């Protein structure tokens, strides 16, 4: 799931040094927060509905094996074919094999985070199959050779001027064709329309699968989703095994909170329910439907302390609420899944080893928990991952030594007070107007972008002792 070879600190430095990125992120996340808050405020009984949505997710995952069996049976009963993929490589191989078997030279894709997770585009290209992203944001990202920086809005980090320049450079657009957003959208539509007619295979993700009926729910704000799943003769739907709800009534609850949390809409423009391939008396729709169920670590997570992260419905509300994501953007996380949910999901699914830095990309302010429509306690999960990092010896040596020293002093009050006084005097030597501009060693990372306030000359314990002397007889 790694999207950048650079270390985390370097990715963050690049983001902080990019004023255009920071301006674009500030505008985008502010808009998302405002729309989400307005939409949820207008929803009667929103808090109770969120609680209900959380219970649905908890119930489904507690009985996931049963609901998966029910879902698979329902899909097959309606003429669909189901494939199980234990790993990302296996999932990409299944889709590639289907495309090659259909002699497809071109595959059109609707927006899907799980296909990003399994590296599907690269696998198709390696097999000689061209994959075209048809969601406008994903189309731009593909042209730019980048990965999405947001779960819902993949080009939140880009301005319309940057998109226009990309269309001119890569597609030969004229100045009139990139004069504004409407013109660029019309231009992209013209470029993509022929692709839908040429493609033999359409690939989509799945927002929710309904266990009782085998229905696939696809939520989009563009018509490309319907074109990808209905025009090509074969539809391949790639779905994480956790994305189930038991019934259509449960789906209704999830849709009530999904769009409001993601984009501030009561309902997205296109909410598609796909149940099997076309029937004999249908004029439209694919001749074949393949559903690829992706595990890729999810079964392992389900039996761990981090199981709650599988409740996530990929609305992106936590990204808009997070001050870290708001500042550095999605690419700084170096993973397909950015933001608070990515800081948990990435090390949970991929293993903590390559991702020990991500759980620390948080202020633990709790804004993500407050925004989550299914009540995910992301700060708790981040703390669990931080604990695992320490237990695995993944924290820096200087930090481990410093914490041991603090622990030793904290249980020895006299030594602790002496150390505090000495530290205050040492720090005061380099202070100016009550602030320290440059800390030594590893602590220099703090003062690289902010000043460090000099500790008070008198400690809290000093003040307590002083007050006690005042009232003593």
C-alpha positions as CSV (number, residue, x, y, z in Angstrom):
1,X,0.0,0.0,0.0
2,X,3.0,2.3,0.0
3,X,2.8,5.2,-2.4
4,X,6.1,6.9,-1.8
5,X,9.7,5.6,-1.1
6,X,10.5,8.7,1.0
7,X,10.5,8.5,4.8
8,X,7.6,10.0,6.7
9,X,9.5,13.0,8.0
10,X,10.7,13.9,4.5
11,X,7.2,13.7,3.1
12,X,5.9,16.0,5.8
13,X,8.7,18.5,5.2
14,X,7.8,18.6,1.5
15,X,4.1,19.2,2.3
16,X,4.9,22.0,4.8
17,X,7.2,23.7,2.2
18,X,4.4,23.8,-0.4
19,X,2.2,26.9,0.1
20,X,-0.1,26.0,-2.8
21,X,-0.8,22.6,-1.3
22,X,-1.5,24.0,2.1
23,X,-3.8,26.7,0.7
24,X,-5.7,24.0,-1.3
25,X,-6.0,21.8,1.7
26,X,-7.2,24.5,4.0
27,X,-10.0,25.5,1.5
28,X,-11.0,21.9,0.8
29,X,-11.1,20.6,4.4
30,X,-12.9,23.7,5.7
31,X,-15.6,23.2,3.0
32,X,-16.0,19.6,3.9
33,X,-16.3,20.3,7.6
34,X,-18.9,23.0,7.1
35,X,-21.0,20.9,4.7
36,X,-20.9,17.9,7.0
37,X,-21.9,19.8,10.1
38,X,-24.8,21.5,8.3
39,X,-26.0,18.2,6.8
40,X,-25.9,16.4,10.1
41,X,-27.6,19.3,11.9
42,X,-30.5,19.0,9.5
43,X,-30.9,15.3,10.0
44,X,-33.5,14.5,12.6
45,X,-32.2,12.2,15.4
46,X,-28.7,12.3,13.9
47,X,-27.0,11.1,17.0
48,X,-29.3,8.2,17.5
49,X,-28.9,7.3,13.8
50,X,-25.1,7.3,14.2
51,X,-25.4,5.0,17.2
52,X,-27.6,2.7,15.2
53,X,-25.1,2.7,12.3
54,X,-22.4,1.8,14.7
55,X,-24.4,-1.1,16.1
56,X,-25.0,-2.4,12.6
57,X,-21.3,-2.4,11.8
58,X,-20.5,-4.1,15.1
59,X,-23.2,-6.8,14.6
60,X,-22.2,-7.5,11.0
61,X,-18.5,-7.9,11.8
62,X,-19.2,-10.1,14.9
63,X,-21.0,-12.5,12.5
64,X,-19.0,-11.7,9.3
65,X,-18.5,-15.4,8.4
66,X,-22.2,-16.0,8.4
67,X,-23.0,-12.9,6.4
68,X,-20.3,-13.6,3.9
69,X,-21.7,-17.1,3.2
70,X,-25.2,-15.6,2.8
71,X,-23.9,-12.9,0.5
72,X,-22.0,-15.3,-1.7
73,X,-25.0,-17.6,-2.0
74,X,-27.3,-14.7,-2.9
75,X,-24.8,-13.4,-5.6
76,X,-24.5,-16.8,-7.2
77,X,-28.3,-17.4,-7.1
78,X,-28.7,-14.3,-9.2
79,X,-26.2,-15.3,-11.8
80,X,-23.0,-13.7,-10.5
81,X,-19.6,-15.3,-10.0
82,X,-17.7,-14.9,-6.7
83,X,-13.9,-15.0,-6.3
84,X,-12.1,-15.1,-3.0
85,X,-8.7,-13.3,-2.8
86,X,-6.6,-13.8,0.3
87,X,-4.0,-11.1,-0.7
88,X,-3.7,-8.0,-2.7
89,X,-1.6,-9.8,-5.4
90,X,-4.2,-12.6,-5.6
91,X,-7.0,-10.0,-6.0
92,X,-5.2,-8.1,-8.8
93,X,-4.4,-11.4,-10.5
94,X,-8.1,-12.5,-10.5
95,X,-9.2,-9.3,-12.1
96,X,-6.3,-9.4,-14.6
97,X,-7.1,-12.9,-15.6
98,X,-10.8,-12.0,-16.2
99,X,-9.8,-9.1,-18.4
100,X,-7.2,-11.1,-20.4
101,X,-9.8,-13.9,-20.8
102,X,-12.2,-11.5,-22.3
103,X,-9.5,-10.3,-24.6
104,X,-10.0,-6.8,-23.3
105,X,-7.4,-4.2,-24.4
106,X,-9.1,-1.5,-22.4
107,X,-10.7,-1.5,-18.9
108,X,-12.8,1.4,-17.6
109,X,-12.8,1.9,-13.8
110,X,-15.1,3.6,-11.5
111,X,-13.6,5.2,-8.3
112,X,-12.4,2.5,-5.9
113,X,-10.1,2.7,-2.9
114,X,-9.7,-1.1,-2.7
115,X,-8.4,-1.3,-6.3
116,X,-5.8,1.3,-5.2
117,X,-5.0,-0.9,-2.2
118,X,-4.4,-4.0,-4.4
119,X,-2.4,-2.1,-7.1
120,X,-4.8,-3.1,-9.8
121,X,-3.9,-0.6,-12.5
122,X,-0.2,-1.6,-12.4
123,X,-1.2,-5.3,-12.7
124,X,-3.4,-4.7,-15.6
125,X,-0.8,-2.6,-17.4
126,X,1.8,-5.4,-16.9
127,X,-0.6,-7.8,-18.6
128,X,-1.0,-5.4,-21.6
129,X,-4.4,-4.1,-20.6
130,X,-5.0,-0.3,-20.4
131,X,-6.9,0.8,-17.3
132,X,-8.7,4.1,-17.6
133,X,-9.9,5.9,-14.4
134,X,-13.3,7.6,-15.3
135,X,-14.1,9.4,-12.1
136,X,-13.0,13.0,-12.9
137,X,-10.7,13.3,-9.9
138,X,-9.2,9.9,-10.4
139,X,-8.8,10.7,-14.1
140,X,-6.8,13.8,-13.2
141,X,-4.7,11.8,-10.7
142,X,-3.9,9.2,-13.3
143,X,-2.8,11.8,-15.8
144,X,-0.6,13.4,-13.1
145,X,1.0,10.0,-12.2
146,X,-0.1,10.4,-8.5
147,X,-2.2,8.6,-6.0
148,X,-5.4,10.0,-4.4
149,X,-4.8,12.4,-1.5
150,X,-8.3,11.9,-0.1
151,X,-10.7,9.0,0.2
152,X,-13.6,10.8,-1.3
153,X,-12.0,13.9,-3.1
154,X,-8.8,12.5,-4.7
155,X,-7.6,15.8,-6.0
156,X,-8.3,18.0,-2.9
157,X,-4.7,18.9,-2.9
158,X,-4.9,20.5,-6.4
159,X,-6.2,23.8,-7.6
160,X,-8.3,24.2,-10.8
161,X,-5.4,26.1,-12.3
162,X,-3.1,23.1,-11.8
163,X,-5.7,20.7,-13.3
164,X,-6.1,23.0,-16.3
165,X,-2.3,23.1,-16.9
166,X,-2.3,19.3,-16.7
167,X,-5.0,19.0,-19.3
168,X,-3.1,21.4,-21.6
169,X,0.2,19.5,-21.1
170,X,-1.1,15.9,-21.3
171,X,-4.2,16.1,-23.4
172,X,-3.5,19.1,-25.7
173,X,-6.5,21.1,-24.4
174,X,-7.0,24.6,-25.7
175,X,-7.2,27.6,-23.4
176,X,-10.9,27.8,-24.0
177,X,-11.3,24.1,-22.9
178,X,-9.7,24.9,-19.5
179,X,-11.1,28.4,-18.9
180,X,-13.1,27.2,-15.9
181,X,-14.3,24.1,-14.0
182,X,-17.4,23.6,-16.2
183,X,-15.2,23.7,-19.4
184,X,-12.7,21.3,-18.0
185,X,-15.5,18.9,-16.9
186,X,-17.0,19.0,-20.4
187,X,-13.5,18.4,-21.9
188,X,-12.9,15.4,-19.7
189,X,-16.3,14.1,-20.6
190,X,-15.6,14.2,-24.3
191,X,-12.3,12.4,-23.8
192,X,-13.8,9.7,-21.7
193,X,-17.1,9.1,-23.5
194,X,-15.5,7.0,-26.3
195,X,-13.6,4.9,-23.7
196,X,-16.9,3.6,-22.2
197,X,-18.0,2.4,-25.7
198,X,-14.6,0.7,-26.4
199,X,-14.1,-1.2,-23.1
200,X,-15.0,-4.8,-22.8
201,X,-14.7,-4.8,-19.0
202,X,-15.8,-2.3,-16.4
203,X,-14.3,-2.4,-12.9
204,X,-15.9,-0.8,-9.8
205,X,-15.5,-0.9,-6.1
206,X,-18.4,-1.6,-3.7
207,X,-19.6,0.7,-1.0
208,X,-21.9,-1.9,0.6
209,X,-22.9,-5.5,-0.2
210,X,-26.3,-6.6,1.1
211,X,-26.0,-10.1,2.5
212,X,-29.7,-11.1,2.2
213,X,-30.0,-10.2,-1.5
214,X,-26.5,-10.2,-3.0
215,X,-27.0,-6.6,-4.0
216,X,-24.0,-4.3,-4.6
217,X,-24.4,-0.7,-3.7
218,X,-22.3,1.8,-5.5
219,X,-22.4,5.5,-4.4
220,X,-21.1,8.1,-6.8
221,X,-21.7,11.8,-7.8
222,X,-20.8,11.2,-11.4
223,X,-22.5,9.1,-14.1
224,X,-19.3,7.3,-14.8
225,X,-20.2,4.7,-12.2
226,X,-23.3,3.6,-14.1
227,X,-21.5,3.6,-17.4
228,X,-18.7,1.4,-16.0
229,X,-21.1,-1.1,-14.6
230,X,-23.6,-1.2,-17.4
231,X,-22.0,-0.6,-20.8
232,X,-19.1,-3.1,-20.9
233,X,-20.2,-6.7,-21.4
234,X,-18.4,-7.7,-18.1
235,X,-18.6,-6.0,-14.8
236,X,-16.0,-6.8,-12.1
237,X,-16.8,-5.5,-8.6
238,X,-13.9,-5.5,-6.1
239,X,-15.0,-5.5,-2.5
240,X,-13.3,-5.7,0.9
241,X,-14.9,-8.5,2.9
242,X,-15.9,-6.1,5.7
243,X,-18.2,-4.0,3.5
244,X,-21.4,-5.9,4.2
245,X,-24.7,-5.0,5.7
246,X,-27.3,-7.7,6.6
247,X,-30.4,-6.2,4.9
248,X,-31.6,-3.5,2.6
249,X,-33.1,-1.7,5.7
250,X,-29.6,-1.7,7.2
251,X,-28.3,-0.3,3.9
252,X,-30.8,2.6,4.2
253,X,-29.3,3.5,7.6
254,X,-25.7,3.5,6.3
255,X,-26.7,5.7,3.3
256,X,-28.4,8.2,5.6
257,X,-25.0,8.9,7.3
258,X,-22.6,8.2,4.5
259,X,-23.3,11.0,2.1
260,X,-23.9,13.6,4.8
261,X,-20.5,12.7,6.4
262,X,-18.6,12.6,3.1
263,X,-19.9,15.5,1.1
264,X,-22.7,17.1,3.1
265,X,-25.4,15.8,0.8
266,X,-28.6,14.1,1.9
267,X,-27.9,11.5,-0.8
268,X,-25.4,11.3,-3.5
269,X,-26.4,12.0,-7.1
270,X,-26.1,8.3,-8.1
271,X,-26.9,5.5,-5.7
272,X,-26.8,2.3,-7.8
273,X,-28.1,-1.0,-6.6
274,X,-26.7,-3.9,-8.8
275,X,-28.2,-7.4,-8.3
276,X,-26.6,-9.9,-10.7
277,X,-25.9,-9.5,-14.4
278,X,-28.6,-8.6,-16.9
279,X,-31.5,-11.1,-17.2
280,X,-32.6,-12.6,-20.5
281,X,-35.4,-10.0,-20.9
282,X,-33.1,-7.1,-20.1
283,X,-31.9,-4.8,-22.9
284,X,-29.1,-3.3,-20.9
285,X,-26.5,-4.3,-18.4
286,X,-23.4,-6.6,-18.4
287,X,-23.6,-10.2,-19.6
288,X,-21.5,-11.3,-16.7
289,X,-20.9,-10.1,-13.1
290,X,-17.8,-11.0,-11.1
291,X,-17.5,-10.1,-7.4
292,X,-13.9,-10.3,-6.0
293,X,-13.9,-10.5,-2.2
294,X,-10.7,-9.1,-0.9
295,X,-9.3,-10.2,2.5
296,X,-5.7,-8.8,2.4
297,X,-5.3,-8.8,6.2
298,X,-8.8,-8.1,7.2
299,X,-9.4,-11.5,8.7
300,X,-6.3,-11.1,10.9
301,X,-7.5,-7.6,12.0
302,X,-10.9,-8.9,12.8
303,X,-9.4,-11.1,15.5
304,X,-7.2,-8.4,17.0
305,X,-7.4,-5.3,19.3
306,X,-7.8,-3.2,16.1
307,X,-10.9,-4.9,14.8
308,X,-13.0,-1.7,15.3
309,X,-11.2,-0.1,12.4
310,X,-13.2,-2.4,10.1
311,X,-16.3,-0.5,11.0
312,X,-15.1,2.3,8.7
313,X,-17.4,3.2,5.8
314,X,-14.8,5.3,3.9
315,X,-16.7,8.6,4.2
316,X,-13.6,10.6,4.9
317,X,-15.2,12.7,7.7
318,X,-12.2,12.1,9.9
319,X,-9.8,13.5,7.3
320,X,-11.7,16.8,7.2
321,X,-11.7,17.0,10.9
322,X,-8.0,16.2,11.5
323,X,-5.6,19.2,12.0
324,X,-2.7,17.0,10.9
325,X,-4.3,16.0,7.6
326,X,-5.5,19.6,7.1
327,X,-1.9,20.8,7.3
328,X,0.1,18.2,5.4
329,X,-2.5,16.6,3.0
330,X,-2.9,12.9,2.1
331,X,0.3,12.2,0.2
332,X,2.4,12.8,3.4
333,X,1.0,9.6,4.9
334,X,2.7,7.6,2.1
335,X,-0.2,5.1,2.0
336,X,-3.3,4.5,-0.1
337,X,-5.4,5.4,3.0
338,X,-4.5,8.8,4.4
339,X,-5.7,10.7,7.5
340,X,-6.7,9.3,10.9
341,X,-8.4,6.2,9.5
342,X,-5.3,5.5,7.3
343,X,-3.0,6.0,10.3
344,X,-4.8,2.9,11.8
345,X,-5.9,0.9,8.8
346,X,-2.6,1.0,7.0
347,X,-0.5,-0.6,9.8
348,X,-3.4,-2.8,10.8
349,X,-3.8,-4.3,7.3
350,X,-0.2,-4.1,6.1
351,X,1.7,-4.8,9.4
352,X,3.1,-2.2,11.8
353,X,6.7,-2.8,10.7
354,X,6.9,-0.4,7.7
355,X,4.4,2.1,9.3
356,X,5.6,2.8,12.9
357,X,5.5,6.5,12.2
358,X,1.8,6.7,11.1
359,X,0.2,6.3,14.6
360,X,2.2,9.3,15.7
361,X,0.7,11.5,12.9
362,X,-2.0,12.7,15.2
363,X,-2.6,15.2,18.0
364,X,-5.1,12.8,19.7
365,X,-7.5,15.7,19.9
366,X,-10.5,13.4,19.3
367,X,-12.0,15.4,16.4
368,X,-11.9,12.3,14.2
369,X,-13.9,10.4,16.8
370,X,-16.5,13.2,17.0
371,X,-16.9,13.3,13.2
372,X,-17.1,9.6,12.5
373,X,-20.7,8.6,11.5
374,X,-20.2,5.1,13.0
375,X,-18.5,6.2,16.2
376,X,-15.0,4.9,15.5
377,X,-12.7,5.6,18.5
378,X,-9.7,6.3,16.4
379,X,-7.6,7.9,19.2
380,X,-7.9,4.7,21.2
381,X,-6.7,2.6,18.2
382,X,-3.8,5.0,17.6
383,X,-2.7,4.6,21.2
384,X,-2.9,0.8,20.9
385,X,-0.6,1.1,17.8
386,X,1.8,3.4,19.7
387,X,2.0,0.9,22.5
388,X,2.7,-1.9,20.0
389,X,5.4,0.2,18.5
390,X,7.1,0.6,21.9
391,X,6.7,-3.1,22.7
392,X,8.3,-4.0,19.4
393,X,11.2,-1.6,20.1
394,X,10.2,0.7,17.3
395,X,10.5,3.9,19.1
396,X,13.8,5.9,18.9
397,X,16.5,5.1,21.4
398,X,16.7,8.6,22.7
399,X,13.0,8.6,23.4
400,X,13.1,5.3,25.2
401,X,16.0,6.5,27.4
402,X,14.3,9.8,28.1
403,X,11.1,8.1,29.2
404,X,13.1,5.7,31.5
405,X,14.8,8.6,33.1
406,X,11.5,10.4,33.6
407,X,10.0,7.3,35.1
408,X,12.9,7.0,37.5
409,X,12.6,10.6,38.6
410,X,8.8,10.6,38.8
411,X,8.8,8.1,41.7
412,X,11.5,10.1,43.6
413,X,9.9,13.5,44.5
414,X,13.0,15.2,45.8
415,X,15.1,14.2,42.8
416,X,12.3,15.2,40.4
417,X,12.0,18.7,41.9
418,X,15.8,19.1,41.7
419,X,15.8,18.0,38.1
420,X,13.0,20.4,37.2
421,X,14.9,23.3,38.8
422,X,18.2,22.4,37.0
423,X,16.4,22.0,33.7
424,X,14.7,25.3,34.0
425,X,18.0,27.1,34.7
426,X,19.8,25.3,31.8
427,X,17.0,26.2,29.4
428,X,16.9,29.8,30.5
429,X,20.4,30.3,29.3
430,X,19.3,30.1,25.7
431,X,15.9,31.7,26.1
432,X,14.8,35.1,24.7
433,X,11.7,36.9,25.8
434,X,10.5,33.8,27.5
435,X,10.9,31.5,24.5
436,X,13.6,29.1,23.2
437,X,14.2,29.3,19.5
438,X,16.3,26.2,19.1
439,X,16.3,23.0,21.2
440,X,19.2,20.6,21.0
441,X,19.5,17.1,19.4
442,X,16.3,15.3,18.4
443,X,14.2,18.0,20.1
444,X,15.3,20.4,17.4
445,X,12.4,19.1,15.3
446,X,10.0,20.9,17.6
447,X,11.7,24.3,17.2
448,X,12.2,23.9,13.5
449,X,8.7,25.3,13.0
450,X,7.7,26.8,16.3
451,X,9.2,28.3,19.5
452,X,9.3,26.5,22.8
453,X,8.0,28.4,25.8
454,X,10.4,28.6,28.7
455,X,9.0,26.7,31.8
456,X,7.7,28.9,34.6
457,X,10.4,29.9,37.1
458,X,8.2,28.7,40.0
459,X,6.6,25.2,39.7
460,X,3.1,24.2,40.8
461,X,4.5,22.5,43.9
462,X,6.3,25.7,44.8
463,X,3.1,27.6,44.6
464,X,1.2,25.0,46.7
465,X,3.9,25.2,49.4
466,X,3.7,29.1,49.2
467,X,-0.1,29.0,49.7
468,X,0.2,26.6,52.6
469,X,2.7,28.9,54.4
470,X,0.2,31.7,54.0
471,X,-2.5,29.8,55.9
472,X,-0.3,28.2,58.5
473,X,-0.8,29.5,62.0
